[in-house]
Amino acid sequence: MSDEHASTTQDKTPQPAKAGRFLGSLKDALVAASRDDTQRGLKAADVKPVVAAKAKEATQKMIASAAEPPKDATPAGTGLSAAEAAREVKAQTSLAPQNKHEEFAAPPTTRVVRGKAQPEVADTPRTQLVRGKAQVKRGEFEQDPVVGWLVIVGGPGIGSYRPIYEGNNTVGRSPTQRIPIDFGDETISSEEQAYIRYDSSARSFLFVPNLAKTNVVSLNDKRPTGAVELSHMDVITMGRTQLVFVPFCGTEFDWAELSDAKD
């Protein structure tokens, strides 16, 4: 057999793999396998923390998006500034129901009043308390003092009265009279149908008819022709009107007593 043939035969015979290459391939395979196992172990161990972190991040994003006012939440034409509109939208968002199927409104604030409500009363000046005997100052008369009254008991103006003053008093229908009997009885003379006079020195009353007048007067159903002293509850008739005399001054009291006490 020639050398060429021998070499050809030798080349075709399978050669065993080198020991270094085989060991290197096995080492690479083991490293790759261990890497896959490590990755699988890490993924299996970290599934729950990663899911929890992702869920927490998504929840925070949802809360932040709900807290932010929507761009179209500000009503047009309200006249509010951007900051005021943002606060208004935020307040409305905070009051929004958490469940789509639930609706609620803010309850009205009720003021609770315990006990009986006290009405507001305006401040009024307090009444002064006088202890002991009060000192009364007596000054000058601002008008003629009243010494008695004529009370109408019949005719127009029944129930009314007219005061009698100190000195001489003219009686008639005109308002200019000192004692005007102006209640609509036209049968009374307009001026000076009679006189009533109080004498403070004598403390007596006199009734004097005016005999110049055609309309007559009477005292206790009598027609006097001169001055007649008046007594308590005497009845004077003029025309269709009856008047009762009620004295205030007299034997028991007179205004001069107060003047003497002042001096």
C-alpha positions in Angstrom: 0.0 0.0 0.0 1.4 3.2 -1.1 2.0 6.2 1.2 -0.7 8.2 -0.6 -3.4 5.6 0.1 -2.3 5.3 3.6 -2.7 8.9 4.3 -6.1 9.0 2.6 -7.3 6.2 4.8 -5.9 7.8 7.8 -7.7 11.0 7.1 -11.1 9.3 6.8 -10.9 7.6 10.1 -12.9 9.6 12.7 -10.7 11.5 15.2 -11.7 11.7 18.8 -12.6 15.3 20.0 -10.1 17.1 21.9 -10.5 17.0 25.6 -10.3 20.8 26.0 -13.1 21.6 23.5 -15.5 19.1 25.1 -14.9 20.4 28.6 -15.4 23.9 27.4 -18.7 23.2 25.8 -19.9 21.4 28.9 -18.9 24.3 31.1 -20.7 26.8 28.8 -23.8 24.6 28.9 -23.7 24.4 32.7 -23.2 28.2 33.0 -26.1 28.8 30.6 -28.3 26.4 32.5 -27.4 28.0 35.8 -28.2 31.5 34.4 -31.6 30.3 33.2 -32.3 28.8 36.6 -31.2 32.0 38.3 -33.4 34.1 36.1 -36.3 31.8 36.6 -35.8 31.8 40.3 -35.6 35.6 40.5 -38.7 36.0 38.3 -40.7 33.6 40.5 -39.5 35.3 43.7 -40.1 38.9 42.5 -43.5 38.4 40.9 -45.5 39.5 43.9 -43.4 42.6 44.9 -43.4 43.8 41.3 -47.1 43.4 41.0 -47.7 45.2 44.3 -45.4 48.1 43.3 -47.1 48.4 39.9 -50.6 48.4 41.6 -49.5 51.0 44.1 -48.1 53.2 41.3 -51.3 52.9 39.3 -53.4 53.7 42.4 -51.3 56.8 43.1 -51.7 57.9 39.4 -55.5 57.5 39.7 -55.7 59.5 42.9 -53.5 62.3 41.4 -55.7 62.4 38.3 -58.9 62.5 40.4 -57.5 65.4 42.5 -56.4 67.4 39.5 -59.3 69.6 38.3 -60.4 68.8 34.8 -59.5 71.4 32.1 -63.1 72.0 31.2 -64.4 72.1 34.9 -64.3 75.9 35.1 -67.6 77.3 34.0 -67.5 80.0 31.3 -68.8 83.4 32.1 -68.5 83.0 35.9 -66.1 85.9 36.3 -63.8 83.9 38.6 -60.0 84.0 38.3 -58.0 80.8 37.5 -57.0 80.3 41.2 -60.6 80.8 42.4 -61.9 78.5 39.7 -59.4 75.8 40.6 -60.4 76.0 44.3 -64.1 75.8 43.3 -63.5 72.7 41.2 -61.4 71.1 43.9 -64.1 71.7 46.4 -66.7 70.2 44.0 -64.4 67.2 43.4 -63.9 66.5 47.1 -67.7 66.5 47.5 -68.2 64.1 44.5 -69.6 60.7 45.4 -67.1 57.8 45.4 -69.7 55.4 43.9 -71.2 56.1 40.5 -74.5 54.8 41.7 -74.7 57.0 44.8 -75.7 60.6 44.9 -75.6 62.9 47.9 -75.8 66.6 48.7 -74.1 68.5 51.5 -76.6 68.6 54.4 -77.7 72.1 55.5 -76.2 73.5 58.6 -78.9 73.7 61.4 -78.4 76.0 64.3 -79.5 74.4 67.6 -81.1 76.7 70.1 -81.2 75.2 73.6 -84.0 76.5 75.8 -86.4 79.3 75.0 -85.1 81.8 72.4 -84.8 85.2 73.8 -86.0 88.0 71.4 -83.7 90.9 70.8 -84.8 93.9 72.8 -83.5 97.3 72.2 -81.7 98.9 75.1 -84.0 101.2 77.0 -83.0 103.6 79.8 -83.3 102.1 83.2 -85.8 103.5 85.7 -84.2 105.3 88.6 -85.1 104.2 92.0 -86.0 106.9 94.5 -85.2 106.1 98.1 -86.7 108.1 100.9 -88.7 111.2 100.4 -88.4 112.7 96.9 -87.5 116.3 96.6 -89.9 118.0 94.2 -89.0 121.3 92.7 -91.9 123.8 92.3 -91.4 126.4 89.6 -93.6 128.9 87.8 -96.8 127.8 86.0 -96.3 127.2 82.3 -100.0 127.8 81.7 -103.0 128.9 83.6 -103.6 126.3 86.4 -106.7 124.2 86.1 -109.2 124.6 88.9 -112.1 122.4 87.7 -113.9 120.9 84.7 -117.1 120.9 82.8 -118.1 117.4 81.7 -120.7 117.0 78.9 -123.3 114.5 80.0 -126.0 115.2 77.3 -126.1 116.5 73.7 -123.4 116.6 71.1 -120.0 115.7 72.5 -121.3 113.6 75.3 -118.4 112.1 77.4 -116.1 115.0 76.6 -114.8 117.6 79.0 -113.4 121.2 79.1 -111.1 122.6 81.8 -111.9 125.6 83.9 -109.0 127.9 84.7 -108.3 130.4 87.4 -109.9 133.8 87.0 -112.7 134.7 84.6 -113.7 132.1 81.9 -115.9 132.9 78.9 -118.2 130.1 77.7 -119.4 129.8 74.1 -119.4 127.8 70.8 -116.4 129.6 69.2 -113.0 128.0 69.6 -111.7 131.4 70.7 -113.6 131.2 74.0 -111.6 130.2 77.1 -114.1 127.3 77.6 -115.2 126.4 74.0 -118.3 124.1 73.8 -117.7 123.4 70.1 -119.2 120.0 69.5 -121.8 121.0 66.9 -124.6 122.4 69.0 -125.6 125.5 67.1 -128.1 126.6 69.7 -125.3 127.8 71.9 -124.2 131.4 71.3 -120.9 131.7 69.5 -119.3 134.1 72.1 -119.8 134.7 75.8 -123.1 133.1 76.4 -122.1 132.8 80.1 -119.1 133.2 82.5 -117.6 131.0 85.1 -115.3 132.7 87.6 -113.0 131.3 90.2 -112.0 133.5 93.1 -108.8 132.1 94.7 -109.1 134.4 97.7 -112.6 133.2 98.5 -111.9 129.7 97.0 -115.4 129.8 95.4 -116.9 129.4 91.9 -119.5 131.7 90.4 -121.8 131.1 87.4 -122.8 134.3 85.6 -125.3 134.2 82.6 -125.0 136.8 79.8 -128.4 138.3 79.9 -127.7 140.2 76.7 -127.9 137.0 74.7 -131.3 135.7 73.5 -130.3 132.1 74.1 -131.1 131.4 77.7 -129.2 129.2 80.1 -130.3 127.3 83.2 -128.6 126.0 86.3 -130.2 122.9 87.9 -133.4 123.6 85.8 -133.5 127.2 87.0 -132.9 130.3 85.0 -130.6 132.6 87.0 -130.8 136.4 86.5 -127.5 137.1 88.2 -124.3 135.5 89.6 -124.9 132.1 91.3 -122.4 130.1 93.3 -121.5 126.8 91.8 -121.4 123.6 93.8 -120.0 120.1 93.1 -122.1 118.2 90.4 -124.3 121.2 89.5 -125.9 120.8 86.0 -125.6 123.7 83.5 -127.9 123.6 80.4 -127.0 125.6 77.3 -129.1 125.0 74.2 -129.3 121.2 73.8 -126.2 120.5 75.8 -125.9 119.6 79.5 -122.7 120.1 81.4 -121.8 118.9 85.0 -119.5 121.1 87.1 -116.6 119.2 88.8 -114.3 121.4 91.0 -110.7 120.8 91.7 -109.8 123.8 93.9 -112.0 124.9 96.8 -112.0 124.9 100.6 -109.7 121.9 100.8 -107.1 122.9 98.2 -105.9 125.9 96.2 -102.8 126.5 94.0 -101.8 129.3 96.4 -100.8 126.7 99.0 -98.1 125.4 96.7 -96.9 128.9 96.0 -96.7 129.6 99.7 -94.8 126.4 100.3 -92.3 127.3 97.6 -91.5 130.6 99.2 
